[in-house]
Amino acid sequence: MELKTTDPGIINFRDKFELKDKVVIITGGMGLIGRAFAEACCQFGASVTIADRTGAGSEEHAKVLSGKFGREMFGMTMDVAKREDVEKLKNSVLEKFGRIDGLINCHQNKTAKFFAKFEEYTDEDWDAVVETNLKGTFLTCQIIGGYMAEKGSGSIINMPSTYSVVAPNHNLYRGTSLGSPAAYSASKGGVMALSQYLATYWAKNGVRVNQITPHGVWNSHEERFEKNFSEMSPLQRMSYNHEVAGAAVYLLSDASSYVTGHNMLIDGGWTAW
Ligand SMILES: NC(=O)c1ccc[n+]([C@@H]2O[C@H](COP(=O)([O-])OP(=O)(O)OC[C@H]3O[C@@H](n4cnc5c(N)ncnc54)[C@H](O)[C@@H]3O)[C@@H](O)[C@H]2O)c1
């Protein structure tokens, strides 16, 4: 919201970070980072919708958050890559809360052969990764972002990857069972381009489109991987999901009212060397 003044004394900077009365949808909301986003948004006052695929437990987790925060939250089992599911998500959230102010696209698809060598990557695995990561983000942006553009306000956060910003240093995976496939980088490169496109496309409609790029978020990784990572990271350690969440609160809130088209790197300096 534009406030034409040079007097910072009349601004309540704490209030600017409030998400009270904001309705926020988090796709992949049951994932490692999605759960931290949901908790942080709830703590800052938002009404949160957890949208995740079959078996993730979105509805149950929404109930837990409702109980903890004493207000209604919503959970929905859905597939971001299916147009009818995303339409249903938008309509259900509007029916329940009457508005949508924020969308975080926090989903990603890891297939059974996700870490296969590039030379051996199958069409099926490639399609499954791109379909969820990129097409899923296209659909939620088009359907939910389209609603925001029509109403004249909203904040969208998409999630690319360090490996769409820079190439992986494959030494990181030495001695581990892990890797980072080209399908992941390519799908996330698409997410970055789409986000930049929409940031300028919807600027006139009051919809801000930004990105958060986490890196090396710890999830009980193999010891060797953690060691490799720490040796290569400027901050000499992996990150935690709760260290990523503050960026989402900022980008969803009025504190970031002049920020759009930005990619916030939460990478411990990985891309700064
Ligand atoms: N963890 C990291 O270090 C890291 C680093 C850079 C970027 N990212 C990105 O951040 C986001 C969150 O990462 P994470 O580590 O929490 O991932 P995660 O794998 O823990 O969670 C992803 C969630 O997406 C859900 N999902 C998968 N396919 C879906 C579909 N078709 N429809 C709806 N939901 C679906 C999964 O069930 C899961 O809950 C992802 O986009 C990821 O690529 C993560």
The ligand as an SDF file (V2000), in Angstrom:
LIG
                    3D

 44 48  0  0  0  0  0  0  0  0999 V2000
   15.1890  -28.6720    0.9030 N   0  0  0  0  0  0  0  0  0  0  0  0
   16.0900  -27.9080    0.2800 C   0  0  0  0  0  0  0  0  0  0  0  0
   17.2660  -27.8830    0.6480 O   0  0  0  0  0  0  0  0  0  0  0  0
   15.6760  -27.0610   -0.8960 C   0  0  0  0  0  0  0  0  0  0  0  0
   16.6360  -26.3110   -1.5540 C   0  0  0  0  0  0  0  0  0  0  0  0
   16.2740  -25.5140   -2.6350 C   0  0  0  0  0  0  0  0  0  0  0  0
   14.9370  -25.4870   -3.0420 C   0  0  0  0  0  0  0  0  0  0  0  0
   14.0260  -26.2450   -2.3910 N   0  0  0  0  0  0  0  0  0  0  0  0
   12.6400  -26.1770   -2.8470 C   0  0  0  0  0  0  0  0  0  0  0  0
   11.8040  -25.7920   -1.7810 O   0  0  0  0  0  0  0  0  0  0  0  0
   10.5440  -26.4370   -1.8970 C   0  0  0  0  0  0  0  0  0  0  0  0
   10.2570  -27.2150   -0.6270 C   0  0  0  0  0  0  0  0  0  0  0  0
   11.3120  -28.1380   -0.4170 O   0  0  0  0  0  0  0  0  0  0  0  0
   11.2180  -29.2740    0.7060 P   0  0  0  0  0  0  0  0  0  0  0  0
   12.5890  -29.6590    1.0510 O   0  0  0  0  0  0  0  0  0  0  0  0
   10.2770  -28.8440    1.7800 O   0  0  0  0  0  0  0  0  0  0  0  0
   10.5560  -30.4430   -0.1480 O   0  0  0  0  0  0  0  0  0  0  0  0
    9.7890  -31.7380    0.3950 P   0  0  0  0  0  0  0  0  0  0  0  0
   10.0680  -32.8190   -0.5860 O   0  0  0  0  0  0  0  0  0  0  0  0
   10.0540  -31.9850    1.8350 O   0  0  0  0  0  0  0  0  0  0  0  0
    8.2590  -31.2880    0.2590 O   0  0  0  0  0  0  0  0  0  0  0  0
    7.6190  -31.1880   -0.9720 C   0  0  0  0  0  0  0  0  0  0  0  0
    6.1290  -31.3980   -0.7420 C   0  0  0  0  0  0  0  0  0  0  0  0
    5.4690  -31.3360   -2.0200 O   0  0  0  0  0  0  0  0  0  0  0  0
    4.4300  -32.3140   -2.0150 C   0  0  0  0  0  0  0  0  0  0  0  0
    4.0730  -32.6600   -3.3810 N   0  0  0  0  0  0  0  0  0  0  0  0
    4.7750  -33.4240   -4.2680 C   0  0  0  0  0  0  0  0  0  0  0  0
    4.1050  -33.5250   -5.4150 N   0  0  0  0  0  0  0  0  0  0  0  0
    2.9360  -32.8400   -5.2610 C   0  0  0  0  0  0  0  0  0  0  0  0
    1.8180  -32.5980   -6.1040 C   0  0  0  0  0  0  0  0  0  0  0  0
    1.7780  -33.0910   -7.3420 N   0  0  0  0  0  0  0  0  0  0  0  0
    0.8050  -31.8460   -5.6310 N   0  0  0  0  0  0  0  0  0  0  0  0
    0.8410  -31.3360   -4.3710 C   0  0  0  0  0  0  0  0  0  0  0  0
    1.8830  -31.5160   -3.5260 N   0  0  0  0  0  0  0  0  0  0  0  0
    2.9100  -32.2670   -3.9710 C   0  0  0  0  0  0  0  0  0  0  0  0
    5.0530  -33.4990   -1.2520 C   0  0  0  0  0  0  0  0  0  0  0  0
    4.0710  -34.3910   -0.7770 O   0  0  0  0  0  0  0  0  0  0  0  0
    5.8030  -32.7850   -0.1360 C   0  0  0  0  0  0  0  0  0  0  0  0
    5.0160  -32.6220    1.0240 O   0  0  0  0  0  0  0  0  0  0  0  0
   10.6200  -27.3400   -3.1330 C   0  0  0  0  0  0  0  0  0  0  0  0
   10.0760  -26.6640   -4.2430 O   0  0  0  0  0  0  0  0  0  0  0  0
   12.1150  -27.5240   -3.3240 C   0  0  0  0  0  0  0  0  0  0  0  0
   12.4580  -27.7870   -4.6540 O   0  0  0  0  0  0  0  0  0  0  0  0
   14.3610  -27.0240   -1.3320 C   0  0  0  0  0  0  0  0  0  0  0  0
  1  2  1  0
  2  3  2  0
  2  4  1  0
  4  5  1  0
  4 44  2  0
  5  6  2  0
  6  7  1  0
  7  8  2  0
  8  9  1  0
  8 44  1  0
  9 10  1  0
  9 42  1  0
 10 11  1  0
 11 12  1  0
 11 40  1  0
 12 13  1  0
 13 14  1  0
 14 15  2  0
 14 16  1  0
 14 17  1  0
 17 18  1  0
 18 19  2  0
 18 20  1  0
 18 21  1  0
 21 22  1  0
 22 23  1  0
 23 24  1  0
 23 38  1  0
 24 25  1  0
 25 26  1  0
 25 36  1  0
 26 27  1  0
 26 35  1  0
 27 28  2  0
 28 29  1  0
 29 30  1  0
 29 35  2  0
 30 31  1  0
 30 32  2  0
 32 33  1  0
 33 34  2  0
 34 35  1  0
 36 37  1  0
 36 38  1  0
 38 39  1  0
 40 41  1  0
 40 42  1  0
 42 43  1  0
M  CHG  2   8   1  16  -1
M  END
$$$$
